[in-house]
Amino acid sequence: MEGTGAYGAGLARFLQRAGVEVIEVDRPNRQERRRNGKSDQLDAVEAARGALGGRCRAVAKTGDGSMEAMRALLVAKRSGRQARVRSLNQIRHLSFTAPDDLRARLQHVPTRQLAATAARLRPSGDVVAHATKLSLRTRGRRGLDLAAELAIVDDALAELVAATAPGFLALHGVGVDTAAILLVAAGDNPERIRSEAAWAHLCGVAPIPASSGKVIRHRLNAGGNRQANHALWRIVMTRMSSEPRTRRYVERRVEEGLTKREIIRVLKRYVARETWRHIPSPS
């Protein structure tokens, strides 16, 4: 199936509950599409060839457990955080062009108090001052509402992560968000990830062979789940700044001539190996 994580999720779950193995099919081959054209029948034939030929091997997620619940909460958190930042930016920009007394009142307010300060404004004065205060107050109240919503989502997410994989939170540099992102990447049926090397490929941190002739080299893996890749990067950056073991490793590799970017790539691979041990096993 194509799109098991989107429009095809319902059909994929139905087939899996009926005992049918569902394989996630990549998008059709562009060369074949240019050569033979595009239709639902041709796409179905190409999907069957990909699954039978071994080119498409990814088992679809079941999406029926804690990891799917975390994914839904992460969507709400990401959206709420972006909306809150937009509201705060709008408050700050409105204050730049506000009447002098209002601009002076908001000029030195810290960002963490900006929404609450704007929400307490009372529309008054001439038409410009009245409209500006009204606009600031609505932005401030929206920011406070979004902060309250984010707090609820954070509590629910932390509870799910602690119940599903408590070992993740015990790792240095792993917080609730990074743990949830990695668990969502693994899915509710982690048996589909057959090995630690497959987990590294899924997270986009496994070096890809790029050798030719006598030249033996590897290139950066630009595939995989980019959110999981970013979660590993956040863990590495935290450890590089606060974990003695990682700091000693970085110093040693710098002396060997590696750049900071190369060291981060290696550390992300090590962190992937460490997090693999804490992915919940299928019951």
N, C-alpha and C positions, 0 to 999 in steps of 0.2 A: 504494500500500500504506500501511496505517497500522501504526506501530510497527516501522519498519525498523531502529531502533536497539535494539530489545528482543526481544520474542518473534518478530518477523518477520525478524530479522537473517539467519537461515539461508536462508529462502526468497528474500530480497532478493539475497543473494550468488549463489545459484543462478541466478536470472534474469539478473543482470548478467553472469555468466560466459557465459550463453547469448546475449548480445548484446541483451537486452531492457532498454530504459531504464526505470528504476524511479523513480517520483515519490512523495515522502513526502506523505501526505495528512493534513491537520489533523483534529482530532476533529470529528465531525459537528456541523452547525449546530444550536444548541439550539432555535431557533425552529422549524426544520423538524422536529426530533425531537418537540417538543410537539404540533405540528400533525398529523404523520403517524404518530407512534409509533416504536417501536424494534424492529428485527429485523436479522439478518445481511443479508438481501436488500436492505432499505431502506438500510442503511449502505453496501453495495456500490454501489448506484445513486447515492447522494450522493457517494461517493468518485469515481466515474466522472465525474459532473457537475463536480466540483471540478477534476479534472485536465483535462477537455476544455474547460471554460470559462475556464481560466487562473487560477482562484482559487488553486489549489495548484500551485506551480511549483518547489518545492525538490527537487532531485535527491538521491536517497538516497546516503549514504556507502557506499563499497565495503567498508570495514572489513577489509582484507586486507593491510595494510602496517605501516610503522613507526608511524603515528599511532594505529592500533588497539592496537599493543603499548604505546605510551605511555599510552593510556587505561587499560589493564589495570593498569599499574604505578601510575598515579595513584590508582586505586581502592584498591590495597593500601596505598599510602603514607598516604592520607587516613584509612583505617580504622585502621592501625597507630598513627598519630599521636594519634588520638582515644583509642584504648585506652591508650596510654602516659600521656597526660594524666590519664585516669581513675585509673590505678594510682597515680600520684604524688599525686593529690588524696586518694585513700583512705589512703595512707600518712600524709599530713599530718594528716588528720582523726582517724585512729586514734591518732596521737601526742598529740593534744589531750586525750584521755580515758585515756591510758595511766597506769600507776602512776608515782609521782613521779620515781623515778630514771630510768626509761625516757623519760619526757616531757622531763626535763632533758637527757638525752643527745641527743635528736633536735631539741630546740627551735631551735638555731642552726645546724643543718646546711643548707648551701646546696641549692637545688633540684637543681642539676646533680649533686650527690653523694648525694641522698636515697635513690635506688634502691639504689645500691651499699652504703650504710650499713645499710639495712634488710635487704638480702640476707645480710649477715654476722652477723646476730643469731642467737643460740643459745637456743632455748626452754628456760627454766628458771624457778625460783621457784614461787610459789603458782599456783593454777589460773588466776587472771586474768592474771598476768604471763606464764605459759607460753602461754596461748591468744593473747594480744596479740602476743607476739614471733613466734609461729608465723604468725599472720596477716600481720604486717609483713614477715616473711621471704618468704612466698609472693608478696606484692605486689611486693617489691623484685626478686625473681628474674624475675617476669613483666615488670617494667619494663626490666630489663637485656636480656632476650630480645627484647623489642619494639624496643629501641634497636639491637640487632644486626641484626634483620630490616630495619629502616628504612635502615641503612647499606648493606645489599646492594641494596635497591630504589633508593636514591639513586644508587649507582654505575651500575646498569643504565640508569636514566633519563638520567643525564648522558651516558653513552656513546651512547644512541640519539639524543638531541637534537643532540649534536656531529656525528654522522654524517649526520643528516637535514638540518639547517638550521644550519650553523655561523655564518651571518651574524646569526642571532637573538641569540646570546650576545655578539656584539660591540657590540650596542646598549646604550647607557647605561641602567641600571636594569632590565635584563632578565636574570633568572637562569634556572636550569634549570627550576624549577617553572613560572614564568610563560611561558617559551617552550613548554614541553610543553603547557600548557593551551591556548595559542593554536593550536598545531599540531593538537591534537586537535579543536578547533573547526573548523579548515579541512578536516580529513579526509584520507584517502588519495587522493581524487580531487578536488584543489583546482580543477580546471577547472569544477566545478559552481558556483563563485563567479566570476561572469563579469566583475566589475569591482571597483575599489577601493571604490566606493560600496556595492556589495552586501556587501563584507566589513564595512564600517562598520555596515550594517543587521544583519548577523549577530551582531556584537558588541554591538549595542544602543547605539551612540553616534551614530547619524545623527539629526539633528533632524527631527521629524515636523511637517509643515505643519499649522497649526491656525488658519488665517485665516478671517475672516468679514466680508463687506462691506468697509468701509474699514480694518478692523483687520488688519494683516499681522503675524503672529507664528508662532513655532514652539514646540512643546512637547517635553518630555523623552521620549525613546524608552524605554518600560518593557519592551519585548520583547527579542528576541535571546537569545543564549547568555549567561546571567548569570555563569557562571564566567569566560568570556572577558572580559566587561565588568569583572569584579573584577580580572582580571590586568592590564588596561589601567590601572585605578585604582591598583594597586600600583606600576606603572611610573611613573605621573605623580607619585605622592607621593614616590617616591625621587628623581625629577628635581627636584621643587620644593625638596627639602632639600639637594641636593648638586651639581646641574648649573648652572653660571653662566648659560648661555643661557636656561634655563627660569626661573631666578630673576629675570633681567632682564625677561623677558616678563611674569611675574606682577606685578612692580612697576609696569610700564607700564600693564597693564590695571587694576590697583587705582586708579591715578591717573585712569583714564578712568571710574571709578565702578562697575566690575563687582565682584560679591561673589566670595568664594573659591569657593563652590560653582559659580558660573557659569564661572569660570576653569578649574576642574577639568574641567567638561564640554567646554569647547573644547579643552583639552589632550588629553583622551582621544580626541577626533576626530583631532587631529594625530598622535597616537601610532598610531592605527589605520592612518592613511595611510602612516606610516613602516614599520610591521610588515608591511603588505601587500606591500611590495617584497621581503621576505625569505621569503615563503611559497614552498616548492619548486614549481617548474613541473612539470606532468605530463610524463613521459618519452614 
